[in-house]
């Protein structure tokens, strides 16, 4: 299975680009995990160093998206705190892939025929099984607690959020400083795997390219 990736294109106004470089500010990216931005995922310094390139007026960050597990259940918890009992054997799936669920409740081998940014289940199992999306460690991210899957295709779309900002130099993998200035946020919701954000002449992050 081929890993997919999400790419964030960053455009910086020429005047702001010069100002950030003069301030010796680095450009940072963090991914929201468990509902919070905690650790710097990627960074680019004002000046290139060994193993860490500098950012330019037109730059990009590329993050490889993780694998997921899909499963299903016919039994949902009746009381709060009761764990869901999964009915099938989970299968590992990447974004953009389709996996079949047979009429006897067995997952097939994923194929690369799904929608970019989403996972597709081709369900042939009767009785409206409830689909489950787990992270790569098997922890539930989403459970369809409503009507379950009809015969046919069902789509699961994980939503990824990224934060981007300028600040003083910090190492990748360290805790984000508490006194951040202006930050931008980029959301991937299955519609695209490439998004553009710009830092405009007023020093604001805008979820669109710079004016031509």
C-alpha positions, -999 to +999 in steps of 0.1 A: +000+000+000+013+035-009+012+062+017-005+094+008+005+129+018-010+163+025+008+193+012+005+229+025+017+256+001+028+288+019+030+322+001+046+351+020+041+388+010+075+402-002+075+429+025+066+405+052+091+380+039+119+405+044+106+415+078+105+379+091+140+372+078+153+404+094+137+393+127+155+360+123+121+342+127+116+306+117+085+292+100+068+264+120+041+237+114+022+216+139-005+190+136-035+189+159-034+156+178-061+146+203-077+180+199-046+201+207-015+216+191+014+205+213+046+196+195+064+212+165+062+188+136+083+207+110+103+239+109+123+260+085+148+286+098+155+321+086+189+309+074+196+274+061+216+251+083+228+216+079+198+194+078+173+223+081+165+243+050+154+279+050+119+290+039+113+311+008+086+334-003+069+304-019+073+273+002+056+241+011+053+216+039+045+179+031+032+156+057+028+118+051-006+108+063-009+078+086-025+044+079-058+037+096-077+006+106-113+000+096-137-025+113-174-029+119-197-039+147-233-051+149-236-042+186-233-007+200-230+001+237-262+007+256-246+026+285-219+052+287-185+038+293-192+004+278-167-004+251-179-013+216-174-050+207-160-051+171-174-080+150-148-083+123-111-086+119-097-050+113-078-042+081-052-015+076-061+011+050-045+043+037-063+074+025-075+071-011-081+034-009-112+012-010-118-020+010-146-045+004-167-060+032-182-093+020-216-106+026-202-129+054-184-100+071-148-104+059-127-075+047-108-079+014-075-064+004-075-026+000-071-012-035-062+023-046-095+031-062-111+054-035-115+091-033-084+111-023-084+120+013-110+094+023-114+057+029-142+039+011-159+007+023-177-013-003-202-030+020-221-062+010-230-073+046-266-071+055-282-057+087-265-023+085-232-029+103-217+002+120-184+012+106-154+019+128-124+040+120-093+034+142-059+051+142-029+029+134-027+018+170-062+005+170-077+034+190-112+044+178-114+078+160-150+075+147-179+051+151-211+053+131-236+051+159-265+061+137-281+039+110-250+019+100-240+011+064-264+003+036-254-021+009-230-002-013-203+023-006-197+042+027-170+069+030-149+077+060-131+111+059-106+118+087-102+156+092-066+168+097-058+203+111-024+221+109-012+253+126+014+275+110+033+305+124+064+326+126+085+327+158+119+325+174+140+294+167+128+262+182+137+226+175+113+202+157+097+178+182+098+203+211+068+217+229+053+248+212+060+280+231+030+295+249+035+331+237+028+327+200+018+356+178-005+353+149-012+317+137-029+303+107-048+270+104-052+247+075-079+220+074-079+189+052-114+175+051-112+151+022-118+177-006-082+181-015-047+169-004-031+202-014-040+235+004-026+271+001-023+296+029-007+330+026+008+356+050-004+389+035+010+425+035-008+433+068+008+403+086-023+381+087-027+345+077-053+340+049-065+307+036-060+316+000-031+325-024-017+360-023-033+385-047-016+384-081 
